[in-house]
Amino acid sequence: VKLQDSRKWGEERALDAVSDLEGVDIKEAFIEYSKLFGEPLTVRAGRFEMEYGDQRFVSPLDWHNVGRSWDGVRVAYEPDGWMLHAFGTILHEGTPPGAVFTTPDEDMWFNGFYASCRKVENHEFDVFTFQRLSSNELFVNEAGATGELDDYTIGARAKGKTGAFDYSLEGAIQTGNRAGDEVWAWGLATTAGYTFDCECKPRVGVEYTFASGDDDPTDRDYGTFDPLFPFGHSYQGHLDVFAWRNSHDLALKLSAKPHDKVTLYCDVHGLWLDETEDAWYGAGGAPIRRLASGDADEYIGTEVDLGLKYAWTKAADFWIGYSRLWAGEYIDDTGFAEDMDWFFLTTTVKF
């Protein structure tokens, strides 16, 4: 059992902090039975976190002040060099991702199968399929009517390292029904990097992610790729103003370890929309701007993320960072077009 108390500093009076348990919730509470029938078979039931692959589709979202947990059952079979998971869960996060309003019952079913082969040293090969099912009529189609969601994400992933070279490739297609609209979308994410053999371990990497957009908001075909429940903050820039939805993101990533306890990094992102008729989406999946006519340039802008991570002790570490977005032509074409700056400092203490 794991409890969680998440609050924003100053949101409650001093009296509330000791008399009101509104901010306290159960983060995880599950029963697990391992080595069922003497096999590498595990069954877990209750509320638990999940993460798969590089967390591009399923992540507990540890960066967020609350994070994600799922209620349900998961069966895991993990013989030597293999990982096979099947699960049926319910996610309750208020309004489901992509829904436009709430009702008294906003639960969404999230079911899936994930298989990973790790027989080759330093390499992983995965295949997966996920289903989302929301029987509540929370979603609005392109004709303006409300309806249910029943979609499938089918994909594969490869990741590995050979000597100083590392790579990853992940992609998926989506199909199904969204309030009567036919879903057909796809996304791709690929990385490559090289770590130099010297004392500070400098790495040079490139990353390209693509997510399809909807080129016609009236044809009853939904073409916007949806990354489900991702660790969005980790990939499309730390400002969280860009998502793996209707997007192109080409990034240069530099990092080094000048000391055993210190990691430095610099990421440079070039950000474009795939379809200007579709929206510009933030990391949480909500539209930031939408121009129905599509009469705008595709270029959102350039973001630079600078950071330093310091592992002070085994029990405590620090992360300090600065990010800046230089606004591009799309932002200038659609309204307020100032650049953006952000600074953060986080501390993690384990005990």
N, C-alpha and C positions, 0 to 999 in steps of 0.2 A: 504494500500500500504506500502510495506517495501522495502527500498533500501539497497544495500550491496556494500561495497567497500573493496575488498580483495586484498592485495598486500604482496609481500615479501620485507622485510626491505632491502633497498639498491638497489632494482632492477631498480629503475627509478631515473633519474636526478632530481634535485630540480625543474627545469623549468617544467618537465613533470608532476610533482605532482599537479601543478596549471593550466596547460593548456591542459592536456590529460585526458579524462574521460574513458579510456580503462578499468580501474579496477572497474568502477561503473556499477552495473547491478541491475535489479529488482529481488529481492529475492522472494517477494510475492505480488500479486495484484489480488484480487478476489472480487466478489460480492456474498453475502450470504443472503438467505431468510429463516427465521426460522418460526416455528409453522405454516407451510403450511396447509391450510384447517382446522386450529385449532388443528392439531395433532402434536406430537413430531417429526415432519418431517422437515429436513433441506436440502436445496440444495445449493451447493457451486460451482461456476464456475470461472475459471481463472487460475492463477498460485498460488500454495499453497504447503505447506509441508504436509507430511503424516508420521505417525508412528503407528505401531500396535503391540500388545503384548509386548514382551521384546525387540523389535526392532532387532530380529535376522534375519528377512526377509525384513522388510520395516522400514527404519530409515531416518530421515533428516540429519544424520551424522554431528551432531553439533561439534564434535571434529575437523573435517576438516576445513581448512581455508575458504572453499567455501560452502560446504554442498550441499544438494539436494532439488530441488523443481520439482513439476510436473505440467504440463499444462493440464487442462481437466475439467471434471465435476464429482462431488461426491454427492451421495444422501445418507443421514443418517436418519434412523428411530430408535429412542431411547426411547421406552416406559420404564416404571419402571422396572429396573433390567435387561434390555436387550440393546444390541447395535448391529444394523444391518447396515452395510455400503456396498454400491456398487459404483464402480467408473470406469471411462474410461479416461485414461490419456496418455500423451506423455512425455517421459523423453528425454531431450537432454543434454548429457554430453560429447560432442565430440565423441570419439569412444565408442560404447556401451560395457558394460562388456562382455568379452569373444570374442569380435571381434578382428581381427588381423590387419586390416588396415582401413583407413577412405575413405569416398567419400564426395562429396559436401553436401549430405543429410544423416545424421546419426541418425535420430530420431528413437526411439523405442516405440511402443505402450506397455503400461503396464495397464492391466485391472484386476479387481478382485472383490471378495465378501468376507466380513469378518463379522462373527457373534460371539457375546460374551454373555454368560449368567452369570449374577452376582446376581442371586436370593439367593444364599447361602452366608451368611456373611463371609467376609474375603477369599472368593474363587472366581476364575474365570474359566470358561470353554468355550473354543473357538474352532471354526472350520473355515477353510478358503480355498479359491482357488484363485490362481493368474495365469494370462496368460501374457507371453511376446511374442511380434510379431514384427519382424523386416523384412520388405520386401526387404531391401537392401542386396545384396549378399556380406556380410561382413565376413561371417563365413566360415572356412575351415573344411571340413570333414576329416575322417581318410584316404581317398583315395587321398587327396590333392586338391580336387575340391572345389569351393566356392558355397555358397548357402544361403538360408534364415533361420531364426530361428522362430519356433513356438512351444513353450513348455508350460507345465502346472505344477504348484506346488500345491499339495492338501495335507492339513495337519490339525492337531489339537493340542490344547494346554490346559494344566490344571495348575493352580497355586493357592497356598493358604497358609494359616497360621493357625495352631491350637496350642494355648498356646505359648510355646517357640519354637515350631518346625515349620519350613517353608519348602516348597518344590515347585518344578516346573517340568513339563514334557512336551516336545514339540517335535513333529516329523512330517516329511513330505516325500511324494514320488514325484518323477518328471518323467514325460513322455512327449513325443512329437517328434519333428523332428528338427534336427540341421544339416542343409546343406545336408540333405539326410540320415544322420545317425540317427538311432533310439535311443531316449533318454530313459534310465531307470536307475534311481538313487534314493538314499534315505539318510536321515539324521535324527539324534536323539540328543536331548540335555536334560539333566536331572540334577537337583540340589537338595540338601538337606542341611538343616542347623539347628543349635540349638543356641539360644541366652540365655545366663545365666542371672539369675535374681540377678544382683548385680549392684553397682553404675556405673561402667564403661561400662556396657552392652557388654561384650565380646561375639563374635559370632564365632562359628566353623562351617565351611561349606565345602562340597565337590561338585564338578561339573565334569560331564563326557559328552563330546560331541563326536559324531561320524559322519563322512561324507564318503560316499562310493567313491571309486576311480575306475579308468578304468583299468582293469587287462589285456587288450589286445588292443594296439593302432592301430590294423589293422583289427578288425573284424566288423567294421561299426556299432558297438553298443557303444553309448556314456554313460559311467557309472560314470562320475565325478559329484558329487552332487554340486549344485550351490545355495548359499544362497541369490541370487537375489541382494537386496540392503540393506545389513545389517549394523549394528553398530559394525563392526568387531573389532575395537580397544578396545571395552569394554569386550570382552570375551576371545579370544585366546592369551592373553598376550599383554602388552603395547608396546612391541618392534615392533609389527605389522609385524613380520616375519612368521606368521602362520595364517592359515585361516580355516574356516569350510568347507574345500574341501579336499577330499582324506586324511582324518585325524582321529586320535584319540588324544584327549586331556583330561588327568586326572589331576584335579587341587584340591589342598587344599587351602582354603581361610579363613584367620583369620582377624578379625577386632575388634576394641574397640573404645569407646568414653570416654577418660579420662576427658574430659571437654565438656560442652554443645556446644562449638564452634569448637571442635577439633575431627577429626576422623582419626584413624591410621589403616593401613591395610598391610597385607603381603599375597601375592598369590604365590603359587608354582605350576608350570605347568610341567607335563611330556608330551612330544610331540612325536608322532609317525605318520608315513604314513600308510595308509590303503593298498595301492598297490604301490610297488616301481617302477613298469612299468609306472606309472603315475607321474605327476610332484609334486614337493614341491611348494606350493602356498603361496604368501604373503597375507596380509590382504586386499589389493586392488583387489585380484583375479588373478593377473598376476603370471606366473610361475617364481620361483626363480632358481630352477635347475630341470633338467629332464634327466634321464638316461634310454634310450629306452630299453636297455637290462634288466633293473630291477635288475642287479647284485650288490645290495647294501643292507646294513642293513636298517631296517625300522625306527630306533630311530634317531630323529632329535636332541633332546637334552632336557635340563632342563632349564626353565626360572623362575627367581624369580623377582617379582615386589613388591617394597616397596613404600609406599606413606603416605603423611600427607595432610589432607584437613582442612583448617582453615576458618571458617565463621567469618570474622572480623566484618562486619556490615551487615545489611540487603541489602546494596547496593554494597558490595565488598567482595570477597572471594579469597583465594589463594589455589593452589594445587601444591605441590612439590613432585617429585618422582624420583626413581632410579630403573633401571631394568638391569638384567644381564642374558645372555644366555650362558650356558656351552654347547659347541658343542658336539653332539653325533656321533655315528658311521656312520650314513648316510652322514653327512657333511664331515667327515674324508675320507669316501670312494669315494666321488665325487669331491674332489678338495680342495680349500682353506678352512681351518678348524679352524680359530681363533675364540675364544670366543668374545662376543659382550657386550659392556656396553653402557648405555644411561641414561642421566639425563635431567629432564625437570622442568620448573617452569611456571605455567600459572596464570594469574590474570583475574578475571571477574568483570567488573564494570557495574552496572545497574543504569540507570537514566531516 
